Every structure is written in C-alpha cells, then in structure tokens.
Amino acid sequence: MGRKRSRIEIVFKVLEILIQGETNPTKLATLVNMPYDRLVKLLRELEERKIIEMNSSRKTRFIRITDKGIRLYEELKKVLDLLDDYGLI
C-alpha cells in the first residue's frame, strides 16, 4: 500500500480533472478515488472559496473549475513538480 495522499494532492487531482471539462460529483469521486461524502465536503469548501462552481441542471449537479481555480491549479502544478524533482513527494 502506498502513502496517504496529502490534502494538496487531492485538491490538485480534483482541479486536474475539472480543467479537462465539467463533470458530476459521482464521476469525480470515482476519478479522484475518494469516498463520495468526503469529496462533497471538499467540493463545498472549494465552492465557498470560488475555486469551483456547482450548477444544477434538472436532477444532475455539474462541477466546473473557475478562473481562480485554473490559477490555483497552475501554481500547485509548479509546486508539486518542484517537490517531485527533489524527491519530496
């Protein structure tokens, strides 16, 4: 079993998926490999911080990344790449 992912790595993975296009919470939970209830808590926090937007269309909720979220993704990518270069993650 590998090491536990950090919160930053989980947020990065969520943003990495959303940068490719909007999706729904169930599919995102599967792609992030995270329990649905834990993911929803994280999504609410990211929405409060205006990093993502959640929109409802009929019975389905869709999640998309905001401009602020794209900027965060780009900065996190730089930091995680640097940490990886030094063997710290």
PDB file of N, CA, C and O in Angstrom:
ATOM      1  N   MET A   1       0.843  -1.186   0.000  1.00  0.00           N
ATOM      2  CA  MET A   1       0.000   0.000   0.000  1.00  0.00           C
ATOM      3  C   MET A   1       0.882   1.241   0.000  1.00  0.00           C
ATOM      4  O   MET A   1       1.856   1.311   0.750  1.00  0.00           O
ATOM      5  N   GLY A   2       0.549   2.215  -0.833  1.00  0.00           N
ATOM      6  CA  GLY A   2       1.323   3.444  -0.944  1.00  0.00           C
ATOM      7  C   GLY A   2       1.036   4.395   0.193  1.00  0.00           C
ATOM      8  O   GLY A   2       0.237   4.112   1.087  1.00  0.00           O
ATOM      9  N   ARG A   3       1.700   5.515   0.137  1.00  0.00           N
ATOM     10  CA  ARG A   3       1.499   6.515   1.186  1.00  0.00           C
ATOM     11  C   ARG A   3       0.166   7.228   1.016  1.00  0.00           C
ATOM     12  O   ARG A   3      -0.419   7.237  -0.067  1.00  0.00           O
ATOM     13  N   LYS A   4      -0.293   7.817   2.091  1.00  0.00           N
ATOM     14  CA  LYS A   4      -1.548   8.562   2.082  1.00  0.00           C
ATOM     15  C   LYS A   4      -1.343   9.876   1.320  1.00  0.00           C
ATOM     16  O   LYS A   4      -0.329  10.549   1.499  1.00  0.00           O
ATOM     17  N   ARG A   5      -2.304  10.233   0.476  1.00  0.00           N
ATOM     18  CA  ARG A   5      -2.207  11.485  -0.278  1.00  0.00           C
ATOM     19  C   ARG A   5      -2.445  12.681   0.641  1.00  0.00           C
ATOM     20  O   ARG A   5      -3.265  12.628   1.558  1.00  0.00           O
ATOM     21  N   SER A   6      -1.722  13.741   0.378  1.00  0.00           N
ATOM     22  CA  SER A   6      -1.934  14.969   1.140  1.00  0.00           C
ATOM     23  C   SER A   6      -3.178  15.685   0.622  1.00  0.00           C
ATOM     24  O   SER A   6      -3.654  15.414  -0.480  1.00  0.00           O
ATOM     25  N   ARG A   7      -3.683  16.583   1.418  1.00  0.00           N
ATOM     26  CA  ARG A   7      -4.849  17.384   1.019  1.00  0.00           C
ATOM     27  C   ARG A   7      -4.538  18.168  -0.256  1.00  0.00           C
ATOM     28  O   ARG A   7      -5.390  18.293  -1.136  1.00  0.00           O
ATOM     29  N   ILE A   8      -3.326  18.689  -0.350  1.00  0.00           N
ATOM     30  CA  ILE A   8      -2.925  19.445  -1.543  1.00  0.00           C
ATOM     31  C   ILE A   8      -2.968  18.557  -2.775  1.00  0.00           C
ATOM     32  O   ILE A   8      -3.430  18.984  -3.834  1.00  0.00           O
ATOM     33  N   GLU A   9      -2.493  17.331  -2.648  1.00  0.00           N
ATOM     34  CA  GLU A   9      -2.508  16.407  -3.786  1.00  0.00           C
ATOM     35  C   GLU A   9      -3.939  16.072  -4.208  1.00  0.00           C
ATOM     36  O   GLU A   9      -4.221  15.928  -5.397  1.00  0.00           O
ATOM     37  N   ILE A  10      -4.832  15.950  -3.240  1.00  0.00           N
ATOM     38  CA  ILE A  10      -6.233  15.655  -3.556  1.00  0.00           C
ATOM     39  C   ILE A  10      -6.879  16.847  -4.264  1.00  0.00           C
ATOM     40  O   ILE A  10      -7.562  16.676  -5.275  1.00  0.00           O
ATOM     41  N   VAL A  11      -6.664  18.044  -3.736  1.00  0.00           N
ATOM     42  CA  VAL A  11      -7.202  19.248  -4.378  1.00  0.00           C
ATOM     43  C   VAL A  11      -6.647  19.362  -5.798  1.00  0.00           C
ATOM     44  O   VAL A  11      -7.386  19.666  -6.734  1.00  0.00           O
ATOM     45  N   PHE A  12      -5.350  19.119  -5.954  1.00  0.00           N
ATOM     46  CA  PHE A  12      -4.733  19.188  -7.280  1.00  0.00           C
ATOM     47  C   PHE A  12      -5.388  18.193  -8.232  1.00  0.00           C
ATOM     48  O   PHE A  12      -5.678  18.534  -9.379  1.00  0.00           O
ATOM     49  N   LYS A  13      -5.622  16.974  -7.770  1.00  0.00           N
ATOM     50  CA  LYS A  13      -6.238  15.946  -8.617  1.00  0.00           C
ATOM     51  C   LYS A  13      -7.644  16.365  -9.038  1.00  0.00           C
ATOM     52  O   LYS A  13      -8.026  16.179 -10.194  1.00  0.00           O
ATOM     53  N   VAL A  14      -8.416  16.927  -8.111  1.00  0.00           N
ATOM     54  CA  VAL A  14      -9.760  17.416  -8.435  1.00  0.00           C
ATOM     55  C   VAL A  14      -9.671  18.483  -9.527  1.00  0.00           C
ATOM     56  O   VAL A  14     -10.402  18.429 -10.515  1.00  0.00           O
ATOM     57  N   LEU A  15      -8.775  19.447  -9.345  1.00  0.00           N
ATOM     58  CA  LEU A  15      -8.634  20.528 -10.320  1.00  0.00           C
ATOM     59  C   LEU A  15      -8.117  20.009 -11.655  1.00  0.00           C
ATOM     60  O   LEU A  15      -8.538  20.476 -12.713  1.00  0.00           O
ATOM     61  N   GLU A  16      -7.212  19.050 -11.604  1.00  0.00           N
ATOM     62  CA  GLU A  16      -6.654  18.461 -12.827  1.00  0.00           C
ATOM     63  C   GLU A  16      -7.760  17.804 -13.665  1.00  0.00           C
ATOM     64  O   GLU A  16      -7.750  17.892 -14.893  1.00  0.00           O
ATOM     65  N   ILE A  17      -8.686  17.162 -13.007  1.00  0.00           N
ATOM     66  CA  ILE A  17      -9.808  16.531 -13.712  1.00  0.00           C
ATOM     67  C   ILE A  17     -10.760  17.600 -14.249  1.00  0.00           C
ATOM     68  O   ILE A  17     -11.213  17.516 -15.390  1.00  0.00           O
ATOM     69  N   LEU A  18     -11.058  18.599 -13.427  1.00  0.00           N
ATOM     70  CA  LEU A  18     -12.016  19.627 -13.833  1.00  0.00           C
ATOM     71  C   LEU A  18     -11.474  20.530 -14.932  1.00  0.00           C
ATOM     72  O   LEU A  18     -12.251  21.109 -15.691  1.00  0.00           O
ATOM     73  N   ILE A  19     -10.165  20.658 -15.028  1.00  0.00           N
ATOM     74  CA  ILE A  19      -9.591  21.504 -16.076  1.00  0.00           C
ATOM     75  C   ILE A  19      -9.859  20.906 -17.458  1.00  0.00           C
ATOM     76  O   ILE A  19      -9.802  21.606 -18.470  1.00  0.00           O
ATOM     77  N   GLN A  20     -10.151  19.606 -17.486  1.00  0.00           N
ATOM     78  CA  GLN A  20     -10.458  18.926 -18.745  1.00  0.00           C
ATOM     79  C   GLN A  20     -11.923  19.104 -19.141  1.00  0.00           C
ATOM     80  O   GLN A  20     -12.300  18.811 -20.276  1.00  0.00           O
ATOM     81  N   GLY A  21     -12.742  19.580 -18.216  1.00  0.00           N
ATOM     82  CA  GLY A  21     -14.159  19.809 -18.503  1.00  0.00           C
ATOM     83  C   GLY A  21     -15.014  19.515 -17.291  1.00  0.00           C
ATOM     84  O   GLY A  21     -14.570  18.874 -16.338  1.00  0.00           O
ATOM     85  N   GLU A  22     -16.251  19.995 -17.338  1.00  0.00           N
ATOM     86  CA  GLU A  22     -17.139  19.800 -16.188  1.00  0.00           C
ATOM     87  C   GLU A  22     -17.533  18.333 -16.055  1.00  0.00           C
ATOM     88  O   GLU A  22     -17.508  17.571 -17.021  1.00  0.00           O
ATOM     89  N   THR A  23     -17.894  17.966 -14.841  1.00  0.00           N
ATOM     90  CA  THR A  23     -18.312  16.594 -14.554  1.00  0.00           C
ATOM     91  C   THR A  23     -19.286  16.620 -13.386  1.00  0.00           C
ATOM     92  O   THR A  23     -19.558  17.680 -12.821  1.00  0.00           O
ATOM     93  N   ASN A  24     -19.807  15.464 -13.027  1.00  0.00           N
ATOM     94  CA  ASN A  24     -20.717  15.402 -11.879  1.00  0.00           C
ATOM     95  C   ASN A  24     -19.967  14.829 -10.669  1.00  0.00           C
ATOM     96  O   ASN A  24     -18.922  14.199 -10.833  1.00  0.00           O
ATOM     97  N   PRO A  25     -20.491  15.043  -9.464  1.00  0.00           N
ATOM     98  CA  PRO A  25     -19.787  14.617  -8.250  1.00  0.00           C
ATOM     99  C   PRO A  25     -19.508  13.113  -8.175  1.00  0.00           C
ATOM    100  O   PRO A  25     -18.451  12.705  -7.693  1.00  0.00           O
ATOM    101  N   THR A  26     -20.436  12.294  -8.642  1.00  0.00           N
ATOM    102  CA  THR A  26     -20.244  10.843  -8.565  1.00  0.00           C
ATOM    103  C   THR A  26     -19.069  10.402  -9.432  1.00  0.00           C
ATOM    104  O   THR A  26     -18.215   9.633  -8.991  1.00  0.00           O
ATOM    105  N   LYS A  27     -19.033  10.889 -10.649  1.00  0.00           N
ATOM    106  CA  LYS A  27     -17.930  10.547 -11.554  1.00  0.00           C
ATOM    107  C   LYS A  27     -16.607  11.088 -11.009  1.00  0.00           C
ATOM    108  O   LYS A  27     -15.580  10.411 -11.072  1.00  0.00           O
ATOM    109  N   LEU A  28     -16.639  12.306 -10.476  1.00  0.00           N
ATOM    110  CA  LEU A  28     -15.431  12.909  -9.921  1.00  0.00           C
ATOM    111  C   LEU A  28     -14.909  12.089  -8.745  1.00  0.00           C
ATOM    112  O   LEU A  28     -13.701  11.882  -8.628  1.00  0.00           O
ATOM    113  N   ALA A  29     -15.799  11.619  -7.873  1.00  0.00           N
ATOM    114  CA  ALA A  29     -15.388  10.793  -6.729  1.00  0.00           C
ATOM    115  C   ALA A  29     -14.666   9.542  -7.209  1.00  0.00           C
ATOM    116  O   ALA A  29     -13.667   9.130  -6.619  1.00  0.00           O
ATOM    117  N   THR A  30     -15.174   8.940  -8.281  1.00  0.00           N
ATOM    118  CA  THR A  30     -14.538   7.748  -8.840  1.00  0.00           C
ATOM    119  C   THR A  30     -13.163   8.087  -9.408  1.00  0.00           C
ATOM    120  O   THR A  30     -12.190   7.377  -9.154  1.00  0.00           O
ATOM    121  N   LEU A  31     -13.085   9.168 -10.174  1.00  0.00           N
ATOM    122  CA  LEU A  31     -11.818   9.551 -10.805  1.00  0.00           C
ATOM    123  C   LEU A  31     -10.754   9.952  -9.782  1.00  0.00           C
ATOM    124  O   LEU A  31      -9.566   9.694  -9.974  1.00  0.00           O
ATOM    125  N   VAL A  32     -11.196  10.587  -8.694  1.00  0.00           N
ATOM    126  CA  VAL A  32     -10.266  11.023  -7.644  1.00  0.00           C
ATOM    127  C   VAL A  32      -9.952   9.877  -6.684  1.00  0.00           C
ATOM    128  O   VAL A  32      -9.008   9.954  -5.898  1.00  0.00           O
ATOM    129  N   ASN A  33     -10.759   8.806  -6.758  1.00  0.00           N
ATOM    130  CA  ASN A  33     -10.613   7.654  -5.868  1.00  0.00           C
ATOM    131  C   ASN A  33     -10.786   8.080  -4.408  1.00  0.00           C
ATOM    132  O   ASN A  33      -9.901   7.909  -3.570  1.00  0.00           O
ATOM    133  N   MET A  34     -11.962   8.638  -4.148  1.00  0.00           N
ATOM    134  CA  MET A  34     -12.255   9.201  -2.837  1.00  0.00           C
ATOM    135  C   MET A  34     -13.720   8.928  -2.509  1.00  0.00           C
ATOM    136  O   MET A  34     -14.566   8.992  -3.402  1.00  0.00           O
ATOM    137  N   PRO A  35     -14.040   8.628  -1.260  1.00  0.00           N
ATOM    138  CA  PRO A  35     -15.446   8.424  -0.895  1.00  0.00           C
ATOM    139  C   PRO A  35     -16.285   9.667  -1.226  1.00  0.00           C
ATOM    140  O   PRO A  35     -15.852  10.802  -1.028  1.00  0.00           O
ATOM    141  N   TYR A  36     -17.477   9.419  -1.728  1.00  0.00           N
ATOM    142  CA  TYR A  36     -18.366  10.497  -2.176  1.00  0.00           C
ATOM    143  C   TYR A  36     -18.605  11.536  -1.084  1.00  0.00           C
ATOM    144  O   TYR A  36     -18.530  12.735  -1.352  1.00  0.00           O
ATOM    145  N   ASP A  37     -18.891  11.097   0.139  1.00  0.00           N
ATOM    146  CA  ASP A  37     -19.213  12.043   1.215  1.00  0.00           C
ATOM    147  C   ASP A  37     -18.036  12.950   1.554  1.00  0.00           C
ATOM    148  O   ASP A  37     -18.222  14.135   1.827  1.00  0.00           O
ATOM    149  N   ARG A  38     -16.829  12.400   1.538  1.00  0.00           N
ATOM    150  CA  ARG A  38     -15.634  13.227   1.796  1.00  0.00           C
ATOM    151  C   ARG A  38     -15.396  14.209   0.659  1.00  0.00           C
ATOM    152  O   ARG A  38     -15.020  15.359   0.890  1.00  0.00           O
ATOM    153  N   LEU A  39     -15.614  13.753  -0.565  1.00  0.00           N
ATOM    154  CA  LEU A  39     -15.424  14.631  -1.720  1.00  0.00           C
ATOM    155  C   LEU A  39     -16.407  15.795  -1.681  1.00  0.00           C
ATOM    156  O   LEU A  39     -16.028  16.933  -1.959  1.00  0.00           O
ATOM    157  N   VAL A  40     -17.661  15.527  -1.340  1.00  0.00           N
ATOM    158  CA  VAL A  40     -18.673  16.584  -1.302  1.00  0.00           C
ATOM    159  C   VAL A  40     -18.278  17.667  -0.298  1.00  0.00           C
ATOM    160  O   VAL A  40     -18.470  18.853  -0.568  1.00  0.00           O
ATOM    161  N   LYS A  41     -17.735  17.282   0.841  1.00  0.00           N
ATOM    162  CA  LYS A  41     -17.266  18.268   1.832  1.00  0.00           C
ATOM    163  C   LYS A  41     -16.175  19.145   1.228  1.00  0.00           C
ATOM    164  O   LYS A  41     -16.190  20.365   1.393  1.00  0.00           O
ATOM    165  N   LEU A  42     -15.232  18.522   0.531  1.00  0.00           N
ATOM    166  CA  LEU A  42     -14.146  19.269  -0.108  1.00  0.00           C
ATOM    167  C   LEU A  42     -14.701  20.186  -1.196  1.00  0.00           C
ATOM    168  O   LEU A  42     -14.279  21.336  -1.312  1.00  0.00           O
ATOM    169  N   LEU A  43     -15.637  19.688  -1.987  1.00  0.00           N
ATOM    170  CA  LEU A  43     -16.223  20.492  -3.063  1.00  0.00           C
ATOM    171  C   LEU A  43     -16.943  21.715  -2.509  1.00  0.00           C
ATOM    172  O   LEU A  43     -16.861  22.799  -3.087  1.00  0.00           O
ATOM    173  N   ARG A  44     -17.640  21.550  -1.409  1.00  0.00           N
ATOM    174  CA  ARG A  44     -18.330  22.699  -0.789  1.00  0.00           C
ATOM    175  C   ARG A  44     -17.322  23.770  -0.366  1.00  0.00           C
ATOM    176  O   ARG A  44     -17.550  24.965  -0.555  1.00  0.00           O
ATOM    177  N   GLU A  45     -16.210  23.321   0.206  1.00  0.00           N
ATOM    178  CA  GLU A  45     -15.170  24.267   0.617  1.00  0.00           C
ATOM    179  C   GLU A  45     -14.570  24.973  -0.596  1.00  0.00           C
ATOM    180  O   GLU A  45     -14.364  26.186  -0.569  1.00  0.00           O
ATOM    181  N   LEU A  46     -14.292  24.226  -1.649  1.00  0.00           N
ATOM    182  CA  LEU A  46     -13.728  24.827  -2.863  1.00  0.00           C
ATOM    183  C   LEU A  46     -14.723  25.795  -3.499  1.00  0.00           C
ATOM    184  O   LEU A  46     -14.327  26.817  -4.060  1.00  0.00           O
ATOM    185  N   GLU A  47     -16.000  25.477  -3.414  1.00  0.00           N
ATOM    186  CA  GLU A  47     -17.025  26.373  -3.959  1.00  0.00           C
ATOM    187  C   GLU A  47     -17.106  27.660  -3.132  1.00  0.00           C
ATOM    188  O   GLU A  47     -17.235  28.747  -3.695  1.00  0.00           O
ATOM    189  N   GLU A  48     -17.034  27.548  -1.817  1.00  0.00           N
ATOM    190  CA  GLU A  48     -17.056  28.732  -0.950  1.00  0.00           C
ATOM    191  C   GLU A  48     -15.894  29.660  -1.265  1.00  0.00           C
ATOM    192  O   GLU A  48     -16.016  30.880  -1.156  1.00  0.00           O
ATOM    193  N   ARG A  49     -14.771  29.079  -1.654  1.00  0.00           N
ATOM    194  CA  ARG A  49     -13.571  29.864  -1.975  1.00  0.00           C
ATOM    195  C   ARG A  49     -13.526  30.282  -3.446  1.00  0.00           C
ATOM    196  O   ARG A  49     -12.539  30.855  -3.907  1.00  0.00           O
ATOM    197  N   LYS A  50     -14.600  29.991  -4.175  1.00  0.00           N
ATOM    198  CA  LYS A  50     -14.744  30.378  -5.586  1.00  0.00           C
ATOM    199  C   LYS A  50     -13.702  29.723  -6.492  1.00  0.00           C
ATOM    200  O   LYS A  50     -13.298  30.298  -7.503  1.00  0.00           O
ATOM    201  N   ILE A  51     -13.273  28.522  -6.123  1.00  0.00           N
ATOM    202  CA  ILE A  51     -12.305  27.767  -6.916  1.00  0.00           C
ATOM    203  C   ILE A  51     -13.039  26.891  -7.931  1.00  0.00           C
ATOM    204  O   ILE A  51     -12.529  26.615  -9.017  1.00  0.00           O
ATOM    205  N   ILE A  52     -14.236  26.462  -7.558  1.00  0.00           N
ATOM    206  CA  ILE A  52     -15.101  25.704  -8.463  1.00  0.00           C
ATOM    207  C   ILE A  52     -16.502  26.287  -8.388  1.00  0.00           C
ATOM    208  O   ILE A  52     -16.824  27.057  -7.483  1.00  0.00           O
ATOM    209  N   GLU A  53     -17.332  25.906  -9.357  1.00  0.00           N
ATOM    210  CA  GLU A  53     -18.751  26.251  -9.340  1.00  0.00           C
ATOM    211  C   GLU A  53     -19.541  24.968  -9.479  1.00  0.00           C
ATOM    212  O   GLU A  53     -19.182  24.094 -10.268  1.00  0.00           O
ATOM    213  N   MET A  54     -20.624  24.847  -8.711  1.00  0.00           N
ATOM    214  CA  MET A  54     -21.521  23.704  -8.849  1.00  0.00           C
ATOM    215  C   MET A  54     -22.855  24.220  -9.365  1.00  0.00           C
ATOM    216  O   MET A  54     -23.478  25.091  -8.757  1.00  0.00           O
ATOM    217  N   ASN A  55     -23.283  23.670 -10.495  1.00  0.00           N
ATOM    218  CA  ASN A  55     -24.544  24.063 -11.121  1.00  0.00           C
ATOM    219  C   ASN A  55     -25.469  22.866 -11.186  1.00  0.00           C
ATOM    220  O   ASN A  55     -25.030  21.738 -11.407  1.00  0.00           O
ATOM    221  N   SER A  56     -26.746  23.119 -10.993  1.00  0.00           N
ATOM    222  CA  SER A  56     -27.742  22.052 -11.093  1.00  0.00           C
ATOM    223  C   SER A  56     -28.509  22.194 -12.398  1.00  0.00           C
ATOM    224  O   SER A  56     -28.935  23.286 -12.774  1.00  0.00           O
ATOM    225  N   SER A  57     -28.672  21.087 -13.067  1.00  0.00           N
ATOM    226  CA  SER A  57     -29.469  21.032 -14.287  1.00  0.00           C
ATOM    227  C   SER A  57     -30.409  19.846 -14.134  1.00  0.00           C
ATOM    228  O   SER A  57     -29.983  18.695 -14.222  1.00  0.00           O
ATOM    229  N   ARG A  58     -31.660  20.120 -13.910  1.00  0.00           N
ATOM    230  CA  ARG A  58     -32.663  19.098 -13.597  1.00  0.00           C
ATOM    231  C   ARG A  58     -32.253  18.381 -12.319  1.00  0.00           C
ATOM    232  O   ARG A  58     -32.206  18.988 -11.249  1.00  0.00           O
ATOM    233  N   LYS A  59     -31.952  17.076 -12.428  1.00  0.00           N
ATOM    234  CA  LYS A  59     -31.588  16.304 -11.234  1.00  0.00           C
ATOM    235  C   LYS A  59     -30.080  16.138 -11.087  1.00  0.00           C
ATOM    236  O   LYS A  59     -29.612  15.563 -10.105  1.00  0.00           O
ATOM    237  N   THR A  60     -29.327  16.633 -12.045  1.00  0.00           N
ATOM    238  CA  THR A  60     -27.883  16.412 -12.051  1.00  0.00           C
ATOM    239  C   THR A  60     -27.137  17.675 -11.640  1.00  0.00           C
ATOM    240  O   THR A  60     -27.486  18.782 -12.050  1.00  0.00           O
ATOM    241  N   ARG A  61     -26.104  17.488 -10.823  1.00  0.00           N
ATOM    242  CA  ARG A  61     -25.221  18.595 -10.466  1.00  0.00           C
ATOM    243  C   ARG A  61     -23.963  18.487 -11.309  1.00  0.00           C
ATOM    244  O   ARG A  61     -23.414  17.398 -11.482  1.00  0.00           O
ATOM    245  N   PHE A  62     -23.515  19.601 -11.823  1.00  0.00           N
ATOM    246  CA  PHE A  62     -22.270  19.635 -12.575  1.00  0.00           C
ATOM    247  C   PHE A  62     -21.289  20.552 -11.878  1.00  0.00           C
ATOM    248  O   PHE A  62     -21.664  21.577 -11.309  1.00  0.00           O
ATOM    249  N   ILE A  63     -20.035  20.170 -11.932  1.00  0.00           N
ATOM    250  CA  ILE A  63     -18.973  20.932 -11.286  1.00  0.00           C
ATOM    251  C   ILE A  63     -18.037  21.419 -12.371  1.00  0.00           C
ATOM    252  O   ILE A  63     -17.664  20.664 -13.269  1.00  0.00           O
ATOM    253  N   ARG A  64     -17.658  22.687 -12.284  1.00  0.00           N
ATOM    254  CA  ARG A  64     -16.677  23.211 -13.224  1.00  0.00           C
ATOM    255  C   ARG A  64     -15.675  24.076 -12.479  1.00  0.00           C
ATOM    256  O   ARG A  64     -15.968  24.622 -11.416  1.00  0.00           O
ATOM    257  N   ILE A  65     -14.502  24.187 -13.054  1.00  0.00           N
ATOM    258  CA  ILE A  65     -13.432  24.983 -12.464  1.00  0.00           C
ATOM    259  C   ILE A  65     -13.627  26.449 -12.864  1.00  0.00           C
ATOM    260  O   ILE A  65     -14.064  26.736 -13.979  1.00  0.00           O
ATOM    261  N   THR A  66     -13.306  27.368 -11.964  1.00  0.00           N
ATOM    262  CA  THR A  66     -13.399  28.802 -12.249  1.00  0.00           C
ATOM    263  C   THR A  66     -12.029  29.310 -12.692  1.00  0.00           C
ATOM    264  O   THR A  66     -11.047  28.568 -12.669  1.00  0.00           O
ATOM    265  N   ASP A  67     -11.971  30.574 -13.094  1.00  0.00           N
ATOM    266  CA  ASP A  67     -10.680  31.177 -13.454  1.00  0.00           C
ATOM    267  C   ASP A  67      -9.726  31.148 -12.258  1.00  0.00           C
ATOM    268  O   ASP A  67      -8.533  30.885 -12.411  1.00  0.00           O
ATOM    269  N   LYS A  68     -10.258  31.419 -11.082  1.00  0.00           N
ATOM    270  CA  LYS A  68      -9.451  31.363  -9.856  1.00  0.00           C
ATOM    271  C   LYS A  68      -8.930  29.942  -9.639  1.00  0.00           C
ATOM    272  O   LYS A  68      -7.788  29.755  -9.218  1.00  0.00           O
ATOM    273  N   GLY A  69      -9.762  28.949  -9.924  1.00  0.00           N
ATOM    274  CA  GLY A  69      -9.355  27.553  -9.804  1.00  0.00           C
ATOM    275  C   GLY A  69      -8.266  27.187 -10.795  1.00  0.00           C
ATOM    276  O   GLY A  69      -7.355  26.427 -10.468  1.00  0.00           O
ATOM    277  N   ILE A  70      -8.355  27.726 -12.010  1.00  0.00           N
ATOM    278  CA  ILE A  70      -7.323  27.468 -13.022  1.00  0.00           C
ATOM    279  C   ILE A  70      -5.992  28.039 -12.559  1.00  0.00           C
ATOM    280  O   ILE A  70      -4.954  27.392 -12.703  1.00  0.00           O
ATOM    281  N   ARG A  71      -6.016  29.245 -12.006  1.00  0.00           N
ATOM    282  CA  ARG A  71      -4.770  29.847 -11.489  1.00  0.00           C
ATOM    283  C   ARG A  71      -4.194  29.009 -10.349  1.00  0.00           C
ATOM    284  O   ARG A  71      -2.983  28.795 -10.286  1.00  0.00           O
ATOM    285  N   LEU A  72      -5.055  28.534  -9.451  1.00  0.00           N
ATOM    286  CA  LEU A  72      -4.593  27.686  -8.350  1.00  0.00           C
ATOM    287  C   LEU A  72      -3.984  26.400  -8.894  1.00  0.00           C
ATOM    288  O   LEU A  72      -2.928  25.968  -8.430  1.00  0.00           O
ATOM    289  N   TYR A  73      -4.638  25.790  -9.870  1.00  0.00           N
ATOM    290  CA  TYR A  73      -4.119  24.566 -10.492  1.00  0.00           C
ATOM    291  C   TYR A  73      -2.714  24.799 -11.052  1.00  0.00           C
ATOM    292  O   TYR A  73      -1.811  23.995 -10.821  1.00  0.00           O
ATOM    293  N   GLU A  74      -2.532  25.893 -11.784  1.00  0.00           N
ATOM    294  CA  GLU A  74      -1.229  26.184 -12.390  1.00  0.00           C
ATOM    295  C   GLU A  74      -0.147  26.363 -11.331  1.00  0.00           C
ATOM    296  O   GLU A  74       0.973  25.882 -11.503  1.00  0.00           O
ATOM    297  N   GLU A  75      -0.470  27.048 -10.243  1.00  0.00           N
ATOM    298  CA  GLU A  75       0.510  27.258  -9.171  1.00  0.00           C
ATOM    299  C   GLU A  75       0.810  25.953  -8.432  1.00  0.00           C
ATOM    300  O   GLU A  75       1.968  25.668  -8.126  1.00  0.00           O
ATOM    301  N   LEU A  76      -0.214  25.170  -8.147  1.00  0.00           N
ATOM    302  CA  LEU A  76       0.002  23.882  -7.472  1.00  0.00           C
ATOM    303  C   LEU A  76       0.848  22.952  -8.334  1.00  0.00           C
ATOM    304  O   LEU A  76       1.686  22.213  -7.817  1.00  0.00           O
ATOM    305  N   LYS A  77       0.630  22.987  -9.648  1.00  0.00           N
ATOM    306  CA  LYS A  77       1.409  22.144 -10.554  1.00  0.00           C
ATOM    307  C   LYS A  77       2.889  22.484 -10.448  1.00  0.00           C
ATOM    308  O   LYS A  77       3.729  21.585 -10.394  1.00  0.00           O
ATOM    309  N   LYS A  78       3.213  23.766 -10.417  1.00  0.00           N
ATOM    310  CA  LYS A  78       4.614  24.192 -10.280  1.00  0.00           C
ATOM    311  C   LYS A  78       5.210  23.675  -8.970  1.00  0.00           C
ATOM    312  O   LYS A  78       6.311  23.124  -8.954  1.00  0.00           O
ATOM    313  N   VAL A  79       4.477  23.858  -7.883  1.00  0.00           N
ATOM    314  CA  VAL A  79       4.968  23.442  -6.565  1.00  0.00           C
ATOM    315  C   VAL A  79       5.142  21.926  -6.504  1.00  0.00           C
ATOM    316  O   VAL A  79       6.175  21.441  -6.044  1.00  0.00           O
ATOM    317  N   LEU A  80       4.146  21.180  -6.961  1.00  0.00           N
ATOM    318  CA  LEU A  80       4.227  19.719  -6.908  1.00  0.00           C
ATOM    319  C   LEU A  80       5.324  19.186  -7.819  1.00  0.00           C
ATOM    320  O   LEU A  80       5.998  18.218  -7.468  1.00  0.00           O
ATOM    321  N   ASP A  81       5.514  19.805  -8.988  1.00  0.00           N
ATOM    322  CA  ASP A  81       6.613  19.399  -9.876  1.00  0.00           C
ATOM    323  C   ASP A  81       7.961  19.637  -9.206  1.00  0.00           C
ATOM    324  O   ASP A  81       8.857  18.797  -9.295  1.00  0.00           O
ATOM    325  N   LEU A  82       8.109  20.769  -8.539  1.00  0.00           N
ATOM    326  CA  LEU A  82       9.354  21.083  -7.841  1.00  0.00           C
ATOM    327  C   LEU A  82       9.608  20.089  -6.709  1.00  0.00           C
ATOM    328  O   LEU A  82      10.724  19.590  -6.562  1.00  0.00           O
ATOM    329  N   LEU A  83       8.587  19.800  -5.916  1.00  0.00           N
ATOM    330  CA  LEU A  83       8.736  18.826  -4.831  1.00  0.00           C
ATOM    331  C   LEU A  83       9.087  17.446  -5.373  1.00  0.00           C
ATOM    332  O   LEU A  83       9.886  16.724  -4.777  1.00  0.00           O
ATOM    333  N   ASP A  84       8.493  17.086  -6.496  1.00  0.00           N
ATOM    334  CA  ASP A  84       8.790  15.803  -7.129  1.00  0.00           C
ATOM    335  C   ASP A  84      10.235  15.769  -7.632  1.00  0.00           C
ATOM    336  O   ASP A  84      10.917  14.753  -7.499  1.00  0.00           O
ATOM    337  N   ASP A  85      10.697  16.873  -8.207  1.00  0.00           N
ATOM    338  CA  ASP A  85      12.082  16.951  -8.693  1.00  0.00           C
ATOM    339  C   ASP A  85      13.089  16.697  -7.570  1.00  0.00           C
ATOM    340  O   ASP A  85      14.151  16.116  -7.797  1.00  0.00           O
ATOM    341  N   TYR A  86      12.750  17.132  -6.376  1.00  0.00           N
ATOM    342  CA  TYR A  86      13.634  16.946  -5.226  1.00  0.00           C
ATOM    343  C   TYR A  86      13.340  15.665  -4.452  1.00  0.00           C
ATOM    344  O   TYR A  86      13.935  15.418  -3.403  1.00  0.00           O
ATOM    345  N   GLY A  87      12.434  14.863  -4.965  1.00  0.00           N
ATOM    346  CA  GLY A  87      12.121  13.588  -4.332  1.00  0.00           C
ATOM    347  C   GLY A  87      11.379  13.716  -3.015  1.00  0.00           C
ATOM    348  O   GLY A  87      11.455  12.833  -2.160  1.00  0.00           O
ATOM    349  N   LEU A  88      10.668  14.807  -2.857  1.00  0.00           N
ATOM    350  CA  LEU A  88       9.973  15.042  -1.593  1.00  0.00           C
ATOM    351  C   LEU A  88       8.534  14.546  -1.602  1.00  0.00           C
ATOM    352  O   LEU A  88       7.878  14.520  -0.561  1.00  0.00           O
ATOM    353  N   ILE A  89       8.045  14.155  -2.762  1.00  0.00           N
ATOM    354  CA  ILE A  89       6.708  13.535  -2.833  1.00  0.00           C
ATOM    355  C   ILE A  89       6.761  12.340  -3.755  1.00  0.00           C
ATOM    356  O   ILE A  89       5.748  11.671  -3.959  1.00  0.00           O
TER     357      ILE A  89
END
